[in-house]
Amino acid sequence: MFRNIFAVSIGIVLTVSLVAPFDARQTGTRVSGTITAIEGDHIQIKDQAGKPVIVMLQKTTRYLKSEKGATKAELKVGTRVVIEVRMDDKMKMLAAEEVTISTNDARPGPSETDGTKTR
């Protein structure tokens, strides 16, 4: 009986010690969609399922476009983005670590709204 309890205890310790480091190193989650609103340090996107997602932009957020550096000013309503996020425990909301801005915007250009296309 003592040997069984000891063996199970050792098994649990080994399992926890192998799994715990992976959880501690877990990076953020990605959300993607089209920007529907920009207000101060927050953006709202419509995700792939059509649901609204609000993401907090931080001073440390990195911006990329075509695999090169970009700026927050390049975020526009209608632009497609992929955002690496993490849960900010203090603010209880998603915080952007990296925003990748699509070069193929989903929004129509000015010439597409009047029926003539120039693309």
C-alpha positions in Angstrom: 0.0 0.0 0.0 2.8 2.4 1.0 4.6 1.6 -2.3 1.5 2.4 -4.4 1.0 5.8 -2.7 4.7 6.5 -3.1 4.6 5.6 -6.8 1.5 7.7 -7.5 3.1 10.7 -5.6 6.3 10.4 -7.7 4.2 10.2 -10.9 2.3 13.4 -9.9 5.4 15.3 -9.1 7.1 14.3 -12.4 4.0 15.2 -14.4 3.6 18.6 -12.8 7.3 19.4 -13.2 7.2 18.6 -16.9 3.9 20.5 -17.6 4.4 23.6 -15.5 7.3 25.1 -17.5 5.3 25.0 -20.7 2.4 26.9 -19.0 4.8 29.5 -17.6 6.3 30.2 -21.0 3.0 30.3 -22.9 2.9 33.2 -25.2 -0.2 35.2 -26.0 -3.1 34.3 -28.2 -3.8 35.6 -31.7 -7.0 37.3 -32.7 -7.6 38.5 -36.2 -10.3 40.5 -37.9 -11.2 43.9 -39.3 -10.9 47.1 -37.2 -14.4 48.6 -36.6 -13.5 51.3 -34.1 -10.4 53.1 -32.7 -10.8 55.1 -29.5 -7.6 56.3 -27.7 -5.6 53.3 -26.6 -8.3 50.8 -27.6 -9.4 49.2 -30.8 -12.4 47.1 -31.6 -12.2 44.4 -34.2 -14.8 42.1 -35.7 -13.2 38.7 -35.5 -13.5 35.8 -37.9 -16.8 34.7 -36.2 -18.3 38.2 -36.6 -18.0 38.9 -32.9 -16.6 42.2 -31.5 -13.3 42.0 -29.6 -11.8 45.0 -27.8 -8.0 45.2 -27.5 -6.0 47.6 -25.4 -3.0 49.1 -27.1 0.0 49.7 -24.9 3.2 51.9 -25.1 5.1 48.6 -25.6 2.9 47.3 -28.4 4.9 46.5 -31.6 3.4 47.3 -35.0 4.3 45.5 -38.3 3.3 45.9 -41.9 4.8 43.8 -44.7 7.2 42.4 -42.1 8.6 45.9 -41.4 8.1 48.3 -38.6 4.9 50.3 -38.6 3.2 52.8 -36.3 -0.1 53.1 -34.4 -1.1 55.9 -36.8 -1.4 53.3 -39.6 -4.4 51.6 -37.9 -7.6 52.6 -39.7 -11.2 51.5 -39.5 -11.6 48.8 -42.1 -8.1 47.5 -41.9 -7.5 43.8 -41.4 -5.2 43.0 -38.5 -3.7 40.0 -36.7 -3.0 40.8 -33.0 -0.9 38.9 -30.6 -2.7 39.5 -27.3 -2.4 38.5 -23.6 -4.8 39.0 -20.8 -3.9 42.0 -18.7 -4.9 40.8 -15.2 -4.9 44.4 -13.8 -7.2 45.8 -16.4 -9.1 42.6 -17.0 -8.9 42.9 -20.8 -6.9 41.8 -23.8 -3.7 43.8 -24.3 -1.9 43.9 -27.6 1.7 42.8 -27.7 2.1 42.9 -31.5 -0.2 44.1 -34.2 0.3 43.0 -37.8 -1.4 45.3 -40.2 -2.6 43.7 -43.5 -1.5 45.3 -46.7 -4.8 44.1 -48.3 -7.4 46.2 -46.6 -11.0 44.9 -46.5 -12.4 48.5 -46.8 -13.4 49.8 -50.2 -11.3 52.4 -51.8 -12.9 55.8 -52.9 -13.2 54.7 -56.5 -14.9 51.4 -55.6 -17.8 53.1 -53.8 -18.9 55.0 -56.9 -19.0 52.0 -59.2 -15.7 52.5 -61.0 -12.7 50.4 -60.0 -9.1 51.4 -60.5 -7.4 48.5 -58.9 
